[in-house]
Amino acid sequence: MEYRSPGEISQEEAEEIFATGEVSEICPALISATLHLPDREWVEECILAFLKHEDADVRRCAAVSSGHVARIHGALGQGVRDALRLLLADSVVSGAAEDAMDDIEMFARRA
């Protein structure tokens, strides 16, 4: 697997991709939205939804995105924190959830 830096995406483009339900497209769009869109609350709403997704790769991506939000914005809402804590019991994605919780502890104040 080759690393590709996620390019910028608009909120409208992200919404269109998320609406398709295509797992292979959701993760890159979510990471791009997390890294480039300034509307933290909107990004957190997306992350919160994807933390509960049936696909483990999407849940993992949402966990990683949570850590990025904490690092970039210095804040993360309680709803995302609570949903992320639930993933600690998900053996498939618990490692990503733990990493995100570490990032949140390091970078984020309560929001």
C-alpha positions in Angstrom: 0.0 0.0 0.0 1.3 3.4 -1.0 0.7 6.5 1.1 -1.1 9.3 -0.7 -1.5 12.7 1.0 -5.2 13.6 1.0 -6.0 16.6 -1.2 -8.4 19.3 -0.3 -12.1 18.6 -0.5 -15.1 20.9 -0.1 -17.9 20.1 2.3 -20.3 19.6 -0.6 -17.9 17.1 -2.2 -17.5 15.2 1.1 -21.3 15.1 1.5 -21.7 13.6 -1.9 -19.1 11.0 -1.3 -20.5 10.1 2.1 -24.0 9.7 0.6 -22.7 7.1 -1.8 -21.9 4.7 1.1 -18.8 3.5 -0.8 -16.4 2.4 1.9 -13.3 2.8 -0.3 -14.3 6.5 -0.9 -15.5 7.4 2.6 -12.2 7.1 4.3 -10.1 9.3 2.0 -12.9 11.9 2.0 -13.2 11.9 5.8 -9.5 12.3 6.3 -9.4 15.1 3.7 -12.4 16.8 5.3 -10.8 16.5 8.7 -7.5 17.9 7.6 -8.8 20.7 5.4 -12.2 21.9 6.3 -12.5 24.6 9.0 -15.9 23.7 10.3 -14.9 21.5 13.2 -18.5 20.9 14.3 -19.5 19.6 10.9 -16.5 17.3 10.7 -17.2 16.0 14.2 -20.8 15.2 13.2 -19.4 13.1 10.3 -16.9 11.4 12.6 -19.6 10.6 15.1 -21.7 8.9 12.5 -18.8 7.0 11.1 -17.6 5.8 14.5 -20.8 3.8 14.5 -20.5 2.5 11.0 -20.8 -1.2 10.3 -17.5 -1.4 8.4 -14.4 -1.7 10.6 -12.2 0.3 8.2 -14.7 3.2 8.4 -14.7 3.1 12.2 -10.9 3.0 12.2 -10.7 6.0 9.9 -13.2 7.9 12.0 -11.1 7.1 15.1 -7.9 8.4 13.4 -9.9 11.5 12.2 -10.8 12.2 15.9 -7.2 12.4 16.8 -6.5 14.8 13.9 -9.4 17.1 14.9 -7.9 17.3 18.4 -4.4 18.1 17.1 -5.6 20.6 14.5 -8.3 22.4 16.4 -7.1 21.9 20.0 -10.6 20.7 20.9 -13.0 17.8 20.5 -16.6 17.6 21.5 -17.8 15.3 24.3 -20.1 13.3 22.0 -17.1 12.1 19.8 -15.1 11.4 22.9 -17.8 9.2 24.3 -18.3 7.3 21.1 -14.6 6.8 20.8 -14.5 5.3 24.3 -17.0 2.7 23.2 -14.6 1.7 20.4 -12.0 0.7 23.0 -14.1 -2.5 23.4 -14.1 -3.1 19.7 -11.2 -5.5 19.2 -10.9 -4.8 15.5 -10.4 -1.0 15.9 -9.4 -0.7 19.6 -5.8 0.2 18.7 -6.9 3.1 16.5 -9.3 4.2 19.3 -6.4 4.1 21.9 -4.1 6.1 19.6 -6.9 8.7 19.1 -7.5 8.9 22.8 -3.8 9.6 23.3 -3.9 12.4 20.8 -7.0 13.9 22.4 -5.4 13.8 25.8 -2.3 15.5 24.4 -3.9 18.1 22.2 -7.5 18.8 23.1 -9.4 20.8 25.7 -13.0 19.9 26.3 -15.4 21.5 23.9 
